[in-house]
Amino acid sequence: MTAPLRERLESRPCFGVSCRLTRTTDIAPMLRDAGYDWMFLDLEHGPLSFDQITQMALAGVEAGVTPMVRMADASPGPIHRVLSNGAMGVIVPHVDTPETAAAVARQCRFPPLGERSVPGLVPQLGYTPLSFAEAAKRLDPVTLCAVMIESAAAVDAVDEIASVDGVDILFVGASDLTFQLGVPSVYDDPKVVDAMKKVAQAARRHGKIAGFGGVADAGMAQRYIGLGMHFVLAGNDVTMFMAGARARLSALKGD
């Protein structure tokens, strides 16, 4: 059985793919067999419906490719809904303060640890009869709460954010961060590098996991992985498809 993503993250980098093009559950075993650890299902910018995200998330659970859903914002209701229907964790954008981080963390754990709503059933655990108390006992330790660090304010407050009980992952949204720091799409600008270091250091100090997405250049990404940032969004399915499609055509044309 595949170890929970939390355990894998503690020992090595774990890579995910953002699913934008994909519409079927095949993507979960495909990512597994390609060697990926988790899948990124997007309710902030992505076109997938909630029904599609639910089906793909449950396929990810079965395949051992942990489904993480990026929320549109920190609202509790949608967080409860995705966690009741397949997600094994949420990624919440634009978390600039420890207060917002704490509010998000509370939605990811059942009482008394948090405020997660108790659903009618939890399909992530299958369909064998199970008490809600047992379901909560199983889910609380493996449900991941990732908060996105995407602004100068969030970087300034990252140590306080990292100290919040219940936050598991500090995830740098590198694209937004470059814009917020005034260096759009310059992922190796000294200000961006310094921000990445601050996030990695804060995560290490407080026993949390650091990660990032949006860095396309592999060499640059490896530099940030070298800081100890283990939760890595490797790219998205559209970009990967286009790269493969162009390479195949070029090979056939003898370019």
VENKA-V973452 format. One record per residue. N is the residue number from 0. SS is DSSP state (@ for helix, = for strand, . for the rest). OMEGA is omega in whole degrees, -180 to 180 (NA if undefined). Layout:
N/SS/OMEGA  N/SS/OMEGA
This chain:
0/./180  1/./177  2/./176  3/./-178  4/@/179  5/@/-179  6/@/180  7/@/-179  8/@/-179  9/@/-175  10/@/-176  11/./173  12/./177  13/=/-170  14/=/179  15/=/178  16/=/175  17/=/-176  18/./179  19/./-179  20/./-172  21/./178  22/./-176  23/./-178  24/./178  25/@/-175  26/@/-177  27/@/177  28/@/176  29/@/178  30/@/177  31/@/-176  32/@/173  33/@/175  34/./-179  35/./-175  36/./-175  37/=/180  38/=/-175  39/=/-179  40/=/-161  41/=/174  42/./177  43/./-176  44/./-171  45/./-177  46/./-175  47/./175  48/./178  49/@/179  50/@/179  51/@/180  52/@/179  53/@/-179  54/@/-180  55/@/179  56/@/-180  57/@/174  58/@/177  59/@/177  60/@/-179  61/@/-176  62/@/-176  63/./176  64/./-167  65/=/179  66/=/176  67/=/-178  68/=/172  69/=/-179  70/./175  71/./-180  72/./-174  73/./-178  74/./-176  75/@/-174  76/@/179  77/@/177  78/@/178  79/@/-176  80/@/-179  81/@/179  82/@/177  83/./-170  84/./171  85/./-178  86/./175  87/./177  88/=/177  89/=/175  90/=/-174  91/=/-176  92/./170  93/./175  94/./-173  95/./-175  96/./175  97/@/179  98/@/177  99/@/178  100/@/180  101/@/179  102/@/178  103/@/-178  104/@/-179  105/@/-179  106/@/-175  107/./-179  108/./177  109/=/173  110/./7  111/./-178  112/./-176  113/./-174  114/./-179  115/=/-178  116/./-179  117/./-177  118/./177  119/./175  120/./180  121/./-173  122/@/177  123/@/-177  124/@/-180  125/./-170  126/./170  127/./-179  128/./-175  129/./178  130/./178  131/@/178  132/@/179  133/@/178  134/@/179  135/@/180  136/@/180  137/@/-172  138/@/-176  139/@/-176  140/./-174  141/./177  142/./-174  143/=/176  144/=/179  145/=/177  146/=/-175  147/=/176  148/=/-170  149/./-176  150/./176  151/@/179  152/@/179  153/@/178  154/@/179  155/@/-177  156/./-169  157/@/180  158/@/178  159/@/178  160/@/-179  161/@/-177  162/./-175  163/./176  164/./178  165/./172  166/./-178  167/./-170  168/=/169  169/=/-172  170/=/-179  171/=/171  172/=/-168  173/@/-178  174/@/177  175/@/-178  176/@/179  177/@/178  178/@/-178  179/@/-180  180/./177  181/./179  182/./-173  183/./175  184/./176  185/./-169  186/./177  187/./175  188/./-180  189/@/179  190/@/179  191/@/178  192/@/180  193/@/178  194/@/178  195/@/179  196/@/180  197/@/179  198/@/180  199/@/-179  200/@/179  201/@/178  202/@/-179  203/@/-179  204/@/-173  205/./177  206/./179  207/./178  208/=/173  209/=/178  210/=/-179  211/=/172  212/=/176  213/./-179  214/./-175  215/./-177  216/./-174  217/@/180  218/@/179  219/@/178  220/@/179  221/@/177  222/@/-179  223/@/174  224/@/179  225/./176  226/./-177  227/./-179  228/=/-168  229/=/-178  230/=/-166  231/=/172  232/=/-172  233/=/-178  234/=/179  235/=/-173  236/@/179  237/@/-180  238/@/-180  239/@/178  240/@/-179  241/@/178  242/@/179  243/@/-179  244/@/179  245/@/-179  246/@/-180  247/@/180  248/@/179  249/@/180  250/@/-179  251/@/179  252/@/180  253/./-180  254/./NA
